[in-house]
């Protein structure tokens, strides 16, 4: 009897250890996502307006549309006071969203989008020059980890910062690795998304330097090529906002005879567009650069942002989204389209945009309640 009891205890210990290991090795896998922009990031809305901007009903709809995760951008100035204290209302909204994700079997990526000391389009970025700013960044993640570590590793991932723009890749590598070390003190098995320097460009993934022995990492890049299409008439984009003539995809962006109808200054500024050809092959070549750079780490790749602005012609946009979806599947990239109902939205004037949703999720809009 004692021998049998001993065997039982040993088996019980083994089972417990195995269960612990399986839990520790649980990985975050998400493929089809959408950015919930201009809610806890890049918005001055507060109170009831912010509360109603994104709701449980929205999460239910997005799950029905076939998305499997949300990328939730958050800004330091919304989540924390200038003294570094947590803003309880903002955190409650974030917890609400994560709770809705659990309810509808969605996963989430919490993305620290804009810091007080770093905005991707700002001239001055103290994060890269001041130790105090760097410590403030690390402390944001200490506090975020403290608040969010309750969520399962397989349900929630962290993205340390959106679109870093350092003068040299070594600067970003040093800071992001230091931040990762801080998160790992508290959450050794949390999946962490790390983006490349210079607006998370596909061209700079090769310069990213991350730990070779940490398999709970995902390499991230963003893709908005060709900008003349994806940011067509975008008021904030100095490189595209002046051109208002015809634009095409796939093929040559602007036909020479179409450019000839434009004012002389526009012809000179955008002359490149008449001999620039963009199609699925050109995008594939860009994606291949990401794959080649990521191979040395053996990690998954995530395109955390891509999209065509609502001002772009529907026909060209539809062809572009179809090609993007084809390549995400071909290269086995996870993705999150930008965005839910902003300037690139899948929901426009209260209506779902089928030419975006259908190629990305495979759901027919007329089947969505």
Number of C-alpha atoms within 10 A of each C-alpha: 6 7 8 9 10 11 12 12 12 12 12 12 12 12 12 12 12 12 12 11 11 11 14 14 15 16 20 21 17 23 20 19 29 25 25 23 23 21 24 27 21 15 13 12 15 15 9 8 11 17 14 11 15 20 14 15 10 14 22 16 14 19 18 15 21 19 23 22 26 28 26 24 22 27 21 23 17 23 22 17 11 10 7 14 11 18 14 12 14 20 19 11 17 19 15 15 20 24 15 19 22 16 12 17 14 23 25 24 26 22 22 24 23 21 22 15 19 24 19 17 11 9 8 12 19 16 23 20 13 11 11 12 18 19 14 18 23 21 16 22 19 17 15 18 19 13 13 18 13 9 15 16 21 19 22 28 27 25 23 22 23 28 23 25 21 19 11 12 19 14 15 23 19 13 17 24 16 15 21 21 15 17 24 15 10 13 16 14 20 26 24 25 25 26 30 28 27 19 18 23 20 23 16 18 23 18 15 18 16 16 11 11 8 14 16 19 27 24 26 27 27 23 21 16 17 20 15 25 25 24 25 25 21 21 11 9 13 10 16 19 14 17 19 13 13 14 21 20 20 17 15 16 22 22 16 14 9 13 21 13 11 15 10 10 10 16 18 11 13 17 15 12 19 17 13 13 17 18 17 18 13 13 17 17 11 16 20 14 15 22 22 11 18 19 11 10 17 14 16 19 25 23 22 27 21 22 25 29 23 19 15 22 17 15 12 18 23 20 18 27 21 17 20 22 20 16 17 20 14 10 14 14 20 19 29 26 27 25 23 21 20 16 18 21 23 22 17 14 8 8 10 18 16 16 19 23 23 17 18 26 16 12 16 14 15 8 8 12 7
